[in-house]
Amino acid sequence: MKYVQLLRPKQWYKNLLVFLPLIFSGNLTNLTAIGQSMLAFASFCALSSATYVINDYADRNKDRLHPEKWNRPIASGKIGLIGVVLSTFLLLAIGFGISLMLPTNFLYAALGYFVLSQLYTAWLKHEAFADILTISINFVIRAVAGAFAIKVWVSPWLILGVFFLALFLMLGKRKSELWLLKESATIHRRTLEAYSKEVVSRLSTLATTALVISYTLFAFFGEHQLLFITLPIALYSIFRYEALINSGSKIARQPEYVFTDWRMLIAMLIWLALTLTALY
């Protein structure tokens, strides 16, 4: 169980982004493309888990003082250095091994994701604003890698939408961390010194606006003419999540728990149903 917890499977939902090109390119009924996308998903699950292991080891001392992270396997001492090294090498072997079964461009994207993740762990997570931008770029890499996996065109709408969605989520996380940690915030995350409540609120407003505008433009001017029918429920989901952020909900800090909010869950299912209807 401790090794399952180490891999953070609850955060594999982020890798579902590799399926976006499959859905929006009209290949959802293409069995070959589905198989390629599933391989891409498996590859990124292994690679992302490897980055989590490395990051947890680097943060082990700070995590021991954190009210929500103190019981992680490495921070709590359940898994030592040998377990960390073996787990990391095994996950990297699986992740990059699977990537060799896919087009070369996917391998490059996977390498780019891993290298950027290590730069984040070693340096960029300690730089205010660079930290949230790095994570947002890694979200985009996942989506672009999904397009490379099935050899379809990388739409600029895909890049814009995913980037601003990730930025919206990351700023919500920073705001929620400030709410939870209060005066001890900078002890756990040094960059929070630069993220005052005023700065985060302004940036969050900017990210939310950019996300709404980019999705609206995509719905009306993208290549899918009926996608505008998804706009009301998409806006509802954004506004609902913003409300959860401002309420201090745990969901803002750990978005994997978004499925525990029944309103958000229903909204996402409706959005998916309307999107499939519009596309297929």
PyMOL commands that set and color helices and strands:
alter all, ss='L'
color gray80, all
select helices_A, chain A and resi 2-7+9-24+31-58+60-63+81-99+104-122+124-126+130-150+156-188+190-193+197-221+225-246+250-253+255-260+262-279
alter helices_A, ss='H'
color red, helices_A
deselect
rebuild
show_as cartoon
